[in-house]
Amino acid sequence: MPELPEVETVRRGLQPTLEGARLVHVLARRPDLRFPLPQDFAHRLTGAVILALRRRAKYLRAELDSGETLVMHLGMTGRFEIEQGQAVSAAGPFHFAAPVGGKHAHVVFETDGGRRVIYSDARRFGFMDLIPTDALDAHAWFKGMGPEPLGPDFTAAGLKTAMAGRTQAIKLLLLDQKIVAGLGNIYVCEALHRAGISPFAPGGAVGLAQLEKLVRAVRQVLEAAIAAGGSTLRDYVAADGSLGYFQHSFRCYGREDQPCLGPDCAGVIARKVQGGRSTFYCPVCQG
């Protein structure tokens, strides 16, 4: 599933086309994705101006001048194409190969600038909804969500408070959207490795100094992935056609039985299943 950098890369790719644009025509080719589309979906969007295109965790949020916000989640295989005349640029693919367009093109947004933004989703795990903008934070998808890991509210002191007394492994706690929003398995593994923290350490036992290192590591790995255009497990094509290769810079994720890339570390990367997901770590420098 796309993680925060992929979603942020898509947001930045779509922003020049959608932000400030009026939707002159919207076509929903089916009544549902993962969930049913809201009632009168195309009608409510047609004529609306997108005031801002933002991201919250792994959600895209297009704020409309109608007082509603179009919330979009890419699921596992959702991706966007931007079409103008004969030119097409893609803002996917992600972890799983899937065809774009054709029978998988479910929603089409046409702007007053003459561009069409096409949402395709082969497995239909993505979803869209229209939510009153002033009620977004109270919606079930966002209520109680933790701070953005790239925002000012993500701090070591905040993590210490959120994990106080918790005996669950810190890796699993970092995947809890109530503690921090948008982190996924790849970046948690990478950040813990860079910070030299065992993924199996009880969250409540991790000291403030270590959490300071972790906060810095989270920011560094996310910013590097965004700068590279995402870190999906295949070459990532951004909306401008450029490729991101951050996956080639992983220090631990997917590197089982390979030498640790930590400074002066002679360890070998190991893998264990933790909470149903693969955890990659170095038993030496994260011991």
C-alpha positions in Angstrom: 0.0 0.0 0.0 1.3 3.5 -0.8 2.9 5.2 2.2 3.1 8.8 3.1 5.8 9.8 0.6 4.0 8.3 -2.3 0.8 10.1 -1.3 2.6 13.3 -0.9 4.4 12.9 -4.2 1.0 12.3 -5.9 -0.4 15.4 -4.1 2.5 17.5 -5.4 2.0 16.0 -8.9 -1.7 16.8 -9.0 -1.5 20.2 -7.3 -0.6 22.3 -10.4 -3.5 20.9 -12.3 -6.2 20.8 -9.6 -5.5 23.6 -7.1 -7.4 26.7 -8.2 -9.2 24.8 -11.0 -12.9 24.5 -11.6 -14.3 21.1 -12.3 -16.4 21.5 -15.4 -17.3 17.9 -15.8 -17.0 14.8 -13.5 -17.7 11.3 -14.6 -18.2 8.4 -12.2 -18.2 5.2 -14.3 -19.4 3.0 -11.4 -21.3 3.7 -8.2 -18.7 2.4 -5.9 -15.0 1.9 -5.3 -14.1 0.2 -2.0 -17.2 1.9 -0.6 -20.2 3.4 -2.4 -19.6 6.9 -3.8 -21.6 9.5 -2.0 -25.1 10.4 -3.3 -25.0 12.8 -6.3 -21.2 12.5 -6.3 -20.6 13.9 -9.8 -23.3 16.5 -9.6 -21.9 17.9 -6.3 -18.4 18.2 -7.7 -19.4 19.7 -11.1 -18.8 23.4 -11.1 -16.8 23.4 -7.8 -13.4 25.1 -7.5 -10.7 23.3 -5.7 -9.3 25.8 -3.2 -6.5 23.7 -1.9 -5.2 20.1 -2.3 -3.8 18.9 1.0 -2.7 15.6 2.5 -3.5 14.2 6.0 -1.7 11.0 6.7 -2.3 8.9 3.6 -5.4 10.7 2.5 -5.7 13.4 -0.2 -8.1 16.2 0.7 -9.3 18.6 -2.0 -11.0 21.5 -0.3 -13.9 22.9 -2.4 -15.5 26.3 -2.6 -18.9 24.5 -2.0 -18.0 24.0 1.6 -17.2 20.3 1.1 -13.9 18.5 0.9 -13.3 15.6 -1.5 -11.4 13.0 0.4 -9.5 10.4 -1.6 -7.5 7.3 -0.5 -5.5 5.3 -3.0 -5.9 2.0 -1.3 -3.5 -0.6 -2.8 -3.6 0.0 -6.6 -5.2 3.5 -7.0 -3.4 5.9 -9.2 -4.0 9.1 -11.2 -3.2 10.1 -14.8 -3.2 13.7 -16.0 -4.3 14.0 -19.6 -4.1 17.1 -21.8 -4.6 16.6 -25.5 -2.4 13.8 -26.5 0.0 14.1 -23.5 -0.5 11.8 -20.6 1.6 11.8 -17.4 1.2 9.2 -14.6 1.3 9.6 -10.8 1.7 5.9 -10.1 2.2 2.9 -10.1 2.7 1.7 -6.5 3.6 -1.6 -4.9 1.5 -3.7 -7.2 1.5 -3.7 -11.0 -2.0 -2.9 -12.4 -3.2 -1.5 -15.7 -4.2 2.2 -15.9 -7.1 3.4 -17.9 -9.6 1.3 -19.8 -12.0 -0.7 -17.6 -10.0 0.3 -14.5 -10.6 4.1 -15.1 -13.4 4.7 -12.7 -13.6 8.4 -12.1 -12.7 11.3 -14.4 -12.3 14.9 -13.4 -12.2 17.5 -16.2 -11.0 21.0 -15.3 -11.6 24.4 -16.9 -7.9 24.4 -17.9 -8.6 21.6 -20.4 -7.0 18.8 -18.5 -8.5 15.5 -17.4 -7.5 13.8 -14.2 -8.3 10.1 -14.4 -8.5 7.9 -11.3 -7.8 4.2 -12.0 -8.0 1.4 -9.5 -7.7 -2.2 -10.7 -8.6 -3.8 -7.3 -10.9 -1.0 -6.1 -9.4 -0.8 -2.6 -9.3 3.0 -2.9 -12.2 5.2 -1.9 -13.6 8.7 -2.2 -16.1 10.7 -0.2 -17.5 14.2 0.2 -17.4 15.6 3.7 -18.3 19.0 5.0 -15.0 20.9 5.4 -15.8 22.2 8.9 -16.6 18.6 10.0 -13.4 16.9 8.7 -11.5 16.7 11.9 -14.5 15.1 13.7 -15.0 12.5 10.9 -14.2 8.8 11.9 -11.3 8.7 9.5 -9.5 11.7 11.1 -10.8 11.9 14.7 -8.1 11.1 17.2 -5.4 10.9 14.5 -1.9 11.7 15.7 0.4 14.5 14.6 1.9 14.6 11.1 5.5 13.3 11.2 6.7 16.2 9.2 4.8 18.8 11.1 5.8 20.8 14.2 3.6 18.8 16.6 5.6 15.6 16.1 8.2 15.8 18.9 10.1 13.5 21.2 8.2 14.8 24.2 4.9 14.1 22.5 6.0 10.6 21.6 7.2 10.0 25.2 3.8 11.1 26.5 1.9 9.0 24.0 3.9 5.8 24.7 4.1 6.3 28.5 3.5 3.0 30.3 3.1 1.1 27.0 4.7 -2.4 26.9 3.9 -2.9 23.2 6.9 -2.9 20.8 7.9 0.6 19.6 7.7 -0.5 16.0 4.0 -1.5 16.4 3.2 1.7 18.3 4.7 3.8 15.5 2.2 2.2 13.1 -0.7 3.3 15.3 -2.3 6.2 13.6 -3.4 7.7 16.9 0.3 8.1 17.9 1.6 9.4 14.6 -0.3 9.8 11.4 0.8 8.3 8.1 3.8 6.2 9.0 3.9 2.8 7.4 6.0 -0.3 7.7 8.8 0.7 5.3 9.6 4.0 6.9 9.3 2.8 10.5 11.9 0.1 9.8 14.2 2.6 8.2 13.8 5.3 10.9 14.3 2.8 13.7 17.5 1.5 12.0 18.9 5.0 11.5 18.1 5.9 15.1 19.7 2.7 16.4 16.6 1.6 18.3 15.4 -2.0 18.5 12.0 -2.5 16.9 11.1 -4.9 19.7 11.9 -2.5 22.6 8.8 -1.7 24.7 7.7 1.8 23.7 7.3 3.1 27.2 10.9 2.1 28.0 12.5 4.1 25.2 14.3 7.2 26.7 13.8 10.8 25.6 17.3 11.0 24.1 16.6 8.0 21.9 13.2 9.5 20.9 14.9 12.7 19.8 17.1 10.6 17.5 14.0 8.8 16.2 12.1 12.0 15.5 15.1 13.3 13.5 15.4 9.9 11.7 11.7 9.8 10.7 11.9 13.3 9.3 15.1 12.5 7.4 13.8 9.3 5.8 10.5 10.8 4.8 12.0 13.9 3.3 14.5 11.9 1.4 11.8 9.6 0.0 9.6 12.6 -1.0 12.6 14.3 -2.7 13.3 11.1 -4.6 9.7 10.9 -5.8 8.4 8.1 -3.5 9.8 4.8 -2.5 7.5 2.2 -3.9 8.9 -1.3 -4.6 9.2 -0.5 -8.3 10.3 2.5 -10.3 8.0 5.3 -9.4 6.7 7.7 -12.2 5.7 11.0 -10.8 3.2 13.4 -12.5 6.0 15.1 -14.3 7.3 11.8 -15.7 10.4 11.7 -13.5 11.5 8.5 -11.8 12.1 8.1 -8.1 14.6 5.5 -6.9 14.6 5.9 -3.1 14.1 2.2 -2.8 17.7 1.8 -4.0 18.7 3.7 -0.8 17.0 1.5 1.8 19.4 0.8 4.6 17.5 -2.1 6.1 14.1 -2.7 4.5 14.2 -5.7 2.1 17.9 -6.3 2.8 17.7 -9.6 4.8 21.0 -11.4 5.1 22.9 -8.4 3.6 25.5 -6.4 5.5 24.3 -3.5 7.7 25.0 -0.1 6.2 25.2 1.5 9.6 28.4 3.4 10.3 31.1 1.1 11.4 28.6 -1.8 11.9 29.6 -5.4 11.1 26.1 -6.7 11.5 23.8 -8.4 9.0 20.2 -7.4 8.4 17.7 -9.8 9.8 13.9 -10.2 9.3 11.2 -11.2 11.7 7.4 -11.1 11.4 6.0 -8.6 13.8 2.3 -7.8 14.0 1.8 -9.6 10.8 4.4 -7.5 8.9 8.1 -8.0 8.1 10.4 -6.1 10.3 13.9 -5.6 9.0 16.6 -4.6 11.5 20.2 -5.1 12.5 20.7 -7.2 15.7 24.1 -5.5 16.3 23.5 -1.7 16.0 19.9 -2.0 17.1 20.5 -4.6 19.8 
